[in-house]
Amino acid sequence: MKLYIDLDLEKCSACGACAVACMDQNDIDTQSETPFRNVFAVDKKGKDGKEAVYASIACMHCADAPCVTGCPVGCLTKDEDTGLTLYDNTNCIGCHSCAMACPFGIPSFNKMGKMQKCDGCAERQLHGMEPACVRVCPTGALKVYTEDEYKEAKAGRSIQKLLDVL
């Protein structure tokens, strides 16, 4: 069953709990590594001037992920069941092809020069748990949907909201 991690821009308060939970879950060294999830403020022209909209961004787990085809040694794969873009950086040569291929610039590199990125907390989800970022979100802005739930409840709404802001 395909899974989607959705962000409701109207609920995100930019508290950063999702980013901290992700760093903790993935043992990210904040001194030398890039976090897998980041929270950004985007200025939007509102009725009374500018207002900020917050966006918690991580790997989009693209259906046709260019990072997968961009990796010359096969470190990235698409999980057929969940649709998540997974990685095993054992054979990573640090060429940055995946990062250059990603339209969002998501793949980052650890202090050993090996690629790393959000995997949707695939191991947690395999054991019936929510991704760390979703579990700690105090406003419910992040939520996991199955493909059918997503199509029914959210199809395109979040992307349209983000495009409206920009």
N, C-alpha and C positions, 0 to 999 in steps of 0.2 A: 504494500500500500504506500503510495507516494505521500510524502510529508512536506508541509510548507511551514516555515516560521514567518509569521506575518507581524507587521508593525502597524499599529493604529496611531497615526501621527497626532490625532486629537487627544490621545491619552498620555503620550510621552512627556515627562516632566524634566528630562535631562538630569536625573539624579545620579546616573552613572552606575547604579547597582548591577546592571546587566554586564557592563564592561569589567567591573571588579570580579563578579562571579565567574566570568569567562577566563580572566587571568588566573584566578585561583584554580579553577577546574583543569586548566591546561598548563599549570606551572610556568607561566610566562614571567620571565625576568624583566621587570620594568626598566632596569638600567640599560639593557642591551638588546631587548627584543621588542618588536612592534606587537601591540595587542591585536587579537583577532576581531574584537568588536570595539567600535568607537562611537561616541555620541557627538553629534554635530548640531549647532544652531544654524538655522537657515532663515535669513531675513525675508519676510513676506510683507508686501504692501497691503495693510489692512484698511478698514474704513477710517480709522483715526490716525493714520500714519503707518509706520513700520511696526511689525510685531514679529516675534521669533516663533518658529516652529522647530521642534526638535526631532532629530532622526537618529535612531540607533542602527548602525550599519555594520554588517559583517558579510561574509560570503553569501552571494545570492543563489548559489547552487543551481546555476543556469541549466535549463533543459538541454541545451546544446552548448555545453561549457567549452569555450575556446581554450581555456587553460589545459584541459585534458588533451586536446589535439596538439597543443603547443609544446607539451613536455616530450622531449626526444627520448627519454628513458622510461616512460610509462609510470611515473610516480603517482599520477592522478587518474582516478577512475570514477565512473558513475555507478552508484549502487542501483541495480535494476529494480529492487523492491521499494526502496525509500525515495529514490531520486536524488539523494544527497551526493555531493561531489566529495569523494574521500581521497585521502592521500596516504602513501607509505613512502617516506623520504629516505629509505635505506639506500636506494641507488641514486639519489639526487646528486647531480654534479654541480649544482649551484649556478647554472647558466642563466637563470632569470627569464627563460623563454615563457614560462607559465605566467609570470607577472606581466610581461610585455603583452601577452595574448589576452589577458583579462581586461575587459573594458572598464572595470571598476578598480583595477590596481590592487586587488585583495591579497594575493599570495605575498607573504613576507619571508624573511630568512633569519634563522636563529644564529647564535654566535659561532656555530660550526659551519655556517654558510649553506645549511640545508633548508629547503622550502618548508613552510608550515602555514596552515590556515585553519579557519573554522571548519569542522567536520559535522556541524549540527549536533554535537554531543551524541554521535551515532551509538557509542557504547552504552550511554545512559538510556537512550531511546530503545535500544535492543532489550534492555532489562525493565522496560515499562516506566521509566522515569522521564521527566521533561528535561530539555536542555537546561543547563545551569542558568543561562540568561533569562529564560522564560520563567523558571521556578522562582527567581528572586524579584522579578519586576513588580514593584508595589502598586502600580496603577493598572496592571493588566494590559499594558500597551503591546507586549509581546505575547503571542499565542501560537501554539502548534495546531495545525489543521491537517486532516487527511485531504487527499485530492478532492473527494466528493464534497466534504464540508466546505473546503475553500471555494470551489466552484459555485456552490449554493449561496454561501454567505458573503464572500468577499470579492469575487472575481473582478479584478481590475480596479477596485475602489482605492486601495492604498497607492497604487502606482499613479492613478489619476490625481489623487490629492498631492502627491509629490510634484507631479508635473504642473499642477495649478500653482504651487508655491514658487516654482522656478519661473 
